[in-house]
Amino acid sequence: MIIFGPIPSRRLGKSLGINNIPPKHCTYSCIYCQIGKTLNMTIQRQEFYKPEEIYLKLKEKLKELKNSNIIPDYLTFVPDGEPTLDINLAKEIELIKEFGIKIAVITNSSLIHIKEVQDALSMADWVSVKVDTVDKEEWFKINRPHRGIDFQKMLDEIIKFSKNFKNTLVSETMVVK
C-alpha cells in the first residue's frame, strides 16, 4: 500500500503516510524494527515507484478524505524501509507540494551524506533524523547498518544539514536496554 492513514501522530497531528519504498528495502536492519528483518539491505538509491504513481494515488486518497471532511496536517514519507533510498524523492515532494499540505520525511539518516538526499530533504517542511547512539560500536549492535555506511561521516553530515535546513528538524532515538 503506497498511501495509508491518516493516522494520529503526537508530533504531526493527522498524518497521511506515503510508503515510497517496498517492504524492507533499507540501509539498516535494526534490532527493534517493527516491520521485521531487512530483506533487501542496500545503500544503492533506485526507483521503486514512478513519482506520478505516488502523486495519483495520493490525489485519489485526498479526494476521498475531503469527501469525508478530513484534511491531513502532514503528508509523511514513512515507508517500510528507508525513504531516501528512493531516487525520486525530490520529484515526489515537488509534485505533492501542489496539495498545499505540509510534508514530513522520517529518515534513519544513513544516506544524508549524499547531496541529492540533502536537497530532497530540504524541500520538506519537517524532517526527522534518527540517531540512536553516537557510539559506533553500539550503532553496529542496535542498527546493524549496511557496511558501506560511514558512521562519523553520517553524524558530521547531520550536523551540516541542521545548519542549512530552514524548516523543522527533529531527531529521534530509540532507547533500548
C-alpha positions in Angstrom: 0.0 0.0 0.0 1.6 3.3 -1.1 -0.8 5.7 0.7 -2.1 4.9 4.2 -3.9 6.6 7.0 -4.4 9.2 8.1 -3.0 8.1 11.4 -2.9 10.3 14.6 0.5 11.5 15.5 1.6 13.3 18.6 4.0 15.4 16.6 2.3 15.7 13.3 -1.5 15.7 14.0 -3.3 13.8 11.3 -0.6 12.3 9.2 -1.2 10.7 5.8 1.5 8.2 5.2 3.4 7.8 2.0 5.1 4.4 1.6 7.6 5.2 -1.2 9.7 2.0 -0.6 8.5 -1.6 -0.9 8.7 -3.6 2.3 12.1 -4.0 3.9 14.4 -2.2 1.5 16.6 -0.5 4.0 20.1 0.6 4.8 19.7 -0.8 8.4 18.4 -4.0 10.0 17.6 -2.5 13.4 17.1 -4.9 16.3 13.8 -3.2 17.2 12.3 -2.8 13.7 8.5 -3.4 14.0 8.4 -4.5 10.3 10.9 -7.3 10.9 14.2 -8.3 9.4 15.6 -6.3 6.4 15.2 -8.5 3.3 17.0 -6.1 0.9 19.8 -4.3 2.7 21.3 -1.7 0.3 22.8 1.7 0.1 22.1 2.0 -3.7 19.4 4.6 -4.4 16.9 3.5 -7.0 13.4 4.0 -8.4 10.8 1.9 -6.7 7.6 3.6 -8.0 7.1 6.3 -10.6 6.6 9.7 -9.0 3.4 10.1 -11.0 2.0 6.9 -9.5 2.6 8.2 -5.9 1.1 11.5 -6.9 -2.1 10.0 -8.4 -2.6 7.6 -5.5 -2.2 10.5 -3.1 -4.6 12.7 -5.1 -7.2 9.9 -5.1 -6.8 9.4 -1.3 -7.0 13.2 -0.6 -10.2 13.4 -2.7 -11.7 10.5 -0.7 -10.7 12.2 2.6 -12.1 15.6 1.5 -15.5 13.9 0.8 -15.3 12.8 4.5 -14.3 16.3 5.7 -10.9 15.1 6.7 -7.8 17.1 5.8 -4.4 15.8 6.9 -2.0 18.0 8.7 1.0 16.3 7.1 1.9 14.1 4.1 4.6 11.9 5.6 7.2 9.8 3.9 7.4 7.0 6.4 7.8 3.8 4.4 8.5 0.2 5.2 12.2 1.0 4.7 14.5 4.0 4.3 12.7 6.7 2.3 15.9 8.3 1.0 16.7 5.1 -0.9 14.1 6.4 -3.4 16.0 8.2 -6.1 12.8 10.1 -7.0 12.2 11.5 -3.5 12.8 15.1 -4.6 10.5 14.8 -7.6 7.8 13.2 -5.4 8.0 16.1 -2.9 7.9 18.6 -5.7 4.7 17.0 -7.2 2.8 16.7 -3.9 3.5 20.3 -2.8 0.6 21.1 -5.2 -1.8 19.8 -2.5 -0.8 22.6 -0.1 -0.3 20.3 2.9 2.9 20.2 4.9 5.4 17.5 4.0 7.4 15.4 6.5 10.2 12.9 6.0 11.3 10.4 8.6 14.8 9.1 7.8 17.4 7.0 9.5 20.0 9.5 8.3 22.2 6.8 6.7 22.3 8.5 3.3 22.4 12.1 4.4 25.9 12.5 3.1 24.6 12.4 -0.5 23.9 15.9 -1.9 20.7 14.8 -3.7 19.4 13.4 -0.4 20.0 16.6 1.4 18.5 18.6 -1.5 15.3 16.4 -1.3 15.1 16.6 2.5 15.5 20.4 2.2 12.2 20.6 0.3 10.2 19.1 3.2 8.6 21.2 6.0 9.5 18.7 8.7 12.4 16.2 8.8 13.2 13.7 11.5 16.7 12.3 11.6 17.3 9.1 13.6 20.3 9.0 15.9 20.1 6.0 18.2 23.6 6.4 19.5 26.8 8.4 19.0 28.9 5.4 19.8 30.0 3.4 16.7 30.1 0.0 18.4 26.6 0.5 19.9 25.4 1.7 16.4 26.5 -1.6 14.9 24.7 -3.6 17.6 21.5 -1.6 17.5 21.0 -0.5 13.9 23.0 -3.3 12.2 23.9 -1.0 9.2 25.0 -1.8 5.7 28.8 -2.0 5.8 29.1 0.8 3.2 27.9 3.5 5.7 30.5 5.7 7.3 29.3 6.4 10.9 31.3 9.5 11.6 30.6 10.9 8.1 26.8 10.4 8.8 27.0 12.2 12.1 29.0 15.1 10.5 26.5 15.4 7.7 23.6 15.5 10.0 25.2 18.5 11.8 25.9 20.1 8.4 22.3 19.6 7.2 21.0 21.0 10.5 22.9 24.3 9.9 21.4 24.7 6.4 17.8 23.3 6.9 15.4 26.2 7.3 12.3 24.3 8.4 11.6 22.0 11.4 14.3 19.4 12.1 13.9 16.9 14.9 15.9 13.9 16.0 14.6 10.6 17.1 16.3 8.0 19.3 15.1 4.5 20.2 16.0 3.7 23.8 16.9 0.1 24.2 18.5 -1.9 27.0 
